Amino acid sequence: MTETKSRLKAHNIHPSKTLGQNFLIDRRIIEELVNYAAIQPTDIILDVGSGLGFLTEALAYRAKRVIATELDQELVKILNERLGGLDNVEVIAGDILPIKLPRFDKVVSAPPYKISSPLVFKILEYRFKIAVLILQKEFAMRLKAMPGTSDYSRLSVMTQLKAEVEILSSVPSEAFYPKPEIASSIVRLSPKRKEPYIIDLNLFENLVRGLFSQRRRRLRKAILPFLKYKLKLQDEQVANLRKTLPMMDRRVFTLAPKEFVVLANTVSEIITVVGG
């Protein structure tokens, strides 16, 4: 804690609520993250929102290379000052979300909670071995949620199609400076070896997004706006399509991830036939 405060004071930095700055300072939790990721000397690690560099430094002693990203330019100065003697650390200054990332093997990070959702979607676009993240407990529960539960969401579906989700342990608020007002968990994402085949990914994503805006409705009603306004089908086409589609009497939030795939692929196949 003393080192944290002294470094922040030396650079006249006050933790920003806007940027979601709660710095991970607990060495025990840092060691847990490193161990959960089973880091090898050949691994290239991505650390998102490196902050004051405590975790980044620990990673650098275990891994072949660490890619540390940080949005706050003042914190970038601290990172370069702290990690300048480590030739296996690359600090990328700026917003991680819009950029193309260099190759990495694993993600080990305590990212700002405000970017949790887009960050998870982003890293799942890449090939990697494992991701170990500290996330808001509520968000972690949504990642892991099963069909039919209150936490089950579009996030659950999109994540579970691509990765196995494990909630490994809780993180006390004392592990951060300043202490967050919300509970935290360590989550591990392990990419699946084989993802289900999706005919039209754009259609699938739009369908899932649209359906979860009416998550408690039966599919027969919930799918109407998607068919009429997204696909711009005529009333007769919509009526015929609903007669053909599976699971129309099920409620949206009860469908398993693979059932959303079946539904989207069926829509894609029928639309192709009609269009052809």
Secondary structure, 3 states (H helix, E strand, C coil): CHHHHHHHHHCCCCCCCCCCCCEECCHHHHHHHHHHCCCCCCCEEEEECCCCCHHHHHHHCCCCEEEEEECCHHHHHHHHHHHCCCCCEEEEECCCCCCCCCCCCEEEECCCHHHHHHHHHHHCCCCCCEEEEEEEHHHHHHHHCCCCCCCCCHHHHHHHHHEEEEEEEEECHHHEECCCCCCEEEEEEEECCCCCCCCCHHHHHHHHHHHHCCCCCEHHHHCHHHHHHHCCCCHHHHHHHHHHCCCCCCEHHHCCHHHHHHHHHHHHHHHHHHHC
